[in-house]
Amino acid sequence: MSTVTRLTVDISGYGNWITDINCGSIVNRHSAVFASICEVHFTGEPELIPWFGDAIITIENVVPRNDGHVVIRLQSNWGTALPMRIQLLVCND
């Protein structure tokens, strides 16, 4: 039976960097992992909301590993750290 799981991770960073997200037992090397990224903004509410700012942010590589981690290479053209949200869709057969 196929499964699809959505995960949300809030991070901060700038420039080119690699982040390692622990997804636990739902990820292995055969998983298909799809990722999106956006800035997030604090509006006074208890949670951050997606935000379309001036920074260009890209996800360049997404690698699921057998230990439950997903390694992602990111790039931001902004000169200082920005709050961002990565959303992952993990598909397993």
C-alpha positions in Angstrom: 0.0 0.0 0.0 1.4 3.4 -1.0 1.6 6.2 1.6 2.1 10.0 1.4 3.2 12.0 4.4 3.6 15.8 4.6 6.2 17.3 7.0 6.8 20.9 7.7 10.2 22.3 9.0 10.9 25.9 9.9 14.6 26.9 9.4 16.7 30.0 9.1 19.7 30.6 6.8 21.3 32.4 3.9 23.8 31.8 1.1 24.5 28.2 0.0 24.1 25.6 2.7 23.0 22.0 3.4 20.4 21.0 5.9 19.7 17.5 7.3 16.1 16.8 8.3 15.3 13.8 10.5 12.1 12.3 9.2 12.3 9.1 11.2 11.0 5.8 9.9 8.9 7.2 7.1 12.0 7.9 4.9 14.4 5.4 3.3 16.6 5.4 0.2 13.6 4.3 -1.9 11.3 7.1 -0.8 10.3 9.8 -3.3 10.7 13.1 -1.5 9.4 16.4 -2.9 10.3 19.7 -1.3 9.1 23.3 -1.4 10.4 26.4 0.4 9.2 29.9 1.2 9.9 32.7 3.5 7.8 32.9 6.7 6.7 36.0 8.5 5.6 36.7 12.1 2.3 38.6 12.2 1.7 38.4 16.0 -0.3 35.2 15.6 1.0 32.2 17.4 2.4 30.7 14.2 4.5 31.9 11.3 2.7 32.4 8.0 4.1 31.8 4.4 5.5 35.1 3.0 6.4 36.2 -0.5 9.4 38.4 0.2 12.1 39.8 -2.0 14.6 37.0 -1.5 15.1 34.3 -4.1 15.3 30.9 -2.4 15.8 27.6 -4.1 16.1 24.0 -3.3 18.8 22.4 -5.4 19.1 18.8 -4.2 16.9 16.5 -2.2 18.4 13.1 -1.1 16.5 10.6 1.1 18.8 8.3 3.1 18.3 4.9 4.6 18.7 6.3 8.2 15.5 8.3 8.0 17.1 11.6 7.1 16.6 13.8 4.1 19.6 16.0 3.0 18.7 19.2 1.2 21.0 21.7 -0.5 19.5 25.2 -0.5 20.4 28.6 -1.8 19.3 32.1 -0.8 20.4 35.3 -2.5 19.7 37.3 0.7 22.7 38.6 2.6 21.4 37.8 6.1 19.6 34.8 7.6 15.9 34.6 6.8 13.1 32.5 8.4 11.9 29.9 6.0 9.6 26.9 5.8 10.4 23.7 4.0 7.5 21.4 3.3 8.2 17.8 2.3 6.0 15.2 0.7 7.3 11.7 1.3 5.9 9.0 -0.9 6.5 5.3 -0.3 5.2 2.3 -2.2 
